[in-house]
């Protein structure tokens, strides 16, 4: 299924990836991903978006390897993959590199704007990409909030947060609210990893998770869990605000009423009917049309 949408002078097909027969995938709406939203922007051209991402990807690559080398020199490399801060940065780097690879293929397709790199790869990779995006935009907000407050104010977190916010504001990705479950489950899995490390080494990855601190430590566990969900819904609101502002700006520039963005899957109104459709439905039909 695909839909043609227009933003300012740009037109997008927003074709979905192949439909899945798996009930879990359907419930999570993983097969409703529209890859072109990851390749395009409301504000800049696709080429400009790619160049910005390329700079971010190269920066994250350099920082990641510097961190690995520094950790190895301190003989702490065995703990590198147990720090949540390192894992979230690795996730951000993986997202940027993966997106840049797809973006290059999208740009090389020329005027056809082919999405074959997404549409022809195994569906599982598309689902993982969607999950990666949702986890990255959540955890890279959570990390500065928690670790700026409880540990140290590192410059790395500031730059990472800036990269994340620029990416979110420039792309056209949509947030799938049901994926909050996968994001939260991932946090629980990480907590399990922390317990395993403590059981083997009697060492806590982060001091505020130390059970010996007394019953009050449960507050930190609950707080981190709450903040994870809060960060997810913050991103949901940010994505929605971004799209609403663009829709408002577009319609105002055309001197038209702002169309509803809640029912963009509504079928077209039959103009041969004797009933007069609502003005919002007329606008909806003019801005979103099924691809034939």
Buried (B, 14 or more C-beta within 10 A) or exposed (E): BBBBBEBEEEEBBBBBBEEBEEEEBEEBBBBBBBBBBBBBBBBEEBEEBBBBBBEBBEBBEEBBEEBBEEBEEEEEEEBBEBBBBBBBBBBBBBBBBBBBEBBEBBBEEEEEBBBEBBBEEEBEEBBBBBBBBBBBBBBBBBBBBBBBEBEEEEEEBEBBBEBBBBBBBBBBBBBBEEBBEBBBEBBEEBBEBBBEBBEEEEEBBBEBBBEEEEEEBEEBEEBBBEBBBBBBEBBBEBBEEBBEEBBEBBBEEEEEEBBBBEEEEEEBBEEEEEEEBEEBBBBBBEBBBEEE
